[in-house]
Amino acid sequence: MDYFNYKNGKLFAENVSVDQIAEKVGTPVFIYSKATFMDHLQKINEAYSGLDTMICYSVKACGNVNILRFMADAGSGFDVVSGGELYRVLHAGGDASQVVYAGVGKTDTEIVEALDAGIGYFNIESEAEMENLIRLARQRGKQAKVALRVNPDVDYKTHAFTTTGRKETKFGVDIERAIKVFADYGENPAVNLCALHVHLGSGGKKIDPYVEAVEKILPLIDRLRGKGHTIEAIDLGGGYGADYESDTAPSAAEYAAGIVPLLKNKDVKLILEPGKSICANAGIMLTRVLYIKHGGSKKFVIADAGMNDLIRPSLYDAFHFIWPARVDEKFAAHKRTKDLKPEGAEIVDVVGPICEGADFFAKDRALPPTRRGDLLAIFTAGAYGFTMSSNYNARPRAAEVLVDDGKFCVISRREVYEDLISLER
């Protein structure tokens, strides 16, 4: 699952004690394991090796330029959703031809930047966006390669904020409308409309929705080819599950076992946009306990990290396993689960210092007895942790640290107060 493990009661990131990182860098801090990134990327590549597959790591999940650089060196392409993300990829040495660009609201400036960079595919979400891309491509004297985003109307059974594959979302067009889009734009010289894009959402932990989506899209490919259109690729997006709890998400091989047989001999390139399945378990957030507080029947563990650092529990009611960085052997956490309640544990709320009632990481959670100064590890924080962090309450953002075997380095320094006002002068 990852390379964060306890040795003699102390938590290590690969071969570095997280205590050592906290002592040098401070808290809160995001700690990433390079070995975990590489392991997850390799497993995806191996799982889909039977097809012509392009893996495009989703930058929005965890986009530090130093991480993107070693991902690019490992041969990864990239999924971007903004001009800033494309800038990060290019700055990291990513191959523009292996970039897919999604998003319903690309600005003219962003589209021109992507045209000039020579990206692989624009994932187009509407006729209005297609018209605008055609206009800008003509102005630049370029032809844009396009994948049309199609909603297969598959219920992903995930949080309402993270499902995107139904007809009623703002993303993409339905299958019948897709036929008309190809009829209207399939021969336009400013665009090469040659691929389909499907993205069901984020957080699902079942293979069946992906299988259902492919089974719905394959007849569409046949219909479009029957009308003379070229379909060279199908982009199945991202959203593949990660183990926020131990052994709860399908592996890359298990996803592939459902998808690969459907696409064998279909003469299409497969594009995947994995994000959290690569990076979620590649990161933890380390925070230090400030205070223990009692309120009525409640016990609160107040930490120095807040919802501005990791907003997922507040925003999505997301579960993150939390455990002290140092524990007695009797509290060894062999599995990271919601219902882990070892004898002697206390039921607490783990909260932050933000002036919001929604500032929490866990409610009614069993933890080993905790006191001021202890370090807590919030696991599976590599995806949508730092990238969604903010300066709310005028709090400087946390540092980011990368561990590589027995070494670590700061890849994003902790912000200071001067950073908070540097753009306001």
Buried (B, 14 or more C-beta within 10 A) or exposed (E): BBBBEBEEBBBBBBBBBBBEBBEEBBBBBBBBBBBBBBBBBEBBBEBBEEBBBBBBBBBBBBBBBBBBBBBBEBEBBBBBBBBEBBBBBBEBEBBBEBBBBBBBEBEEEBBBBBBEBEBBBBBBBBBEBBEBBBEBBBEBEBBBBBBBBBBBBBEBBBBEEBBBBBEEBEBBBEBEBBBEBBEEBBEBEBBBBBBBBBBBBBBBBBBEBBBBBBEBBBEBBEBBEEEEBEBBBBBBBBBBBBBBBBEBBBBBEEBBBBBBEBBEEBEBBBBBBBBBBBBBBBBBBBBBBBEBEEEEEEBBBBBBBBBBBBBBBBBBEBBBBBBBBBBEEEBEBEEBBEEBEBEEBBEBBBBBBBEBEEBBBBEEBBBBEBEEEBBBBBBBBBBBBBBBBEEBBEBBBBBBBBBBEEEBEBBBEBBEEEEBEEEEE
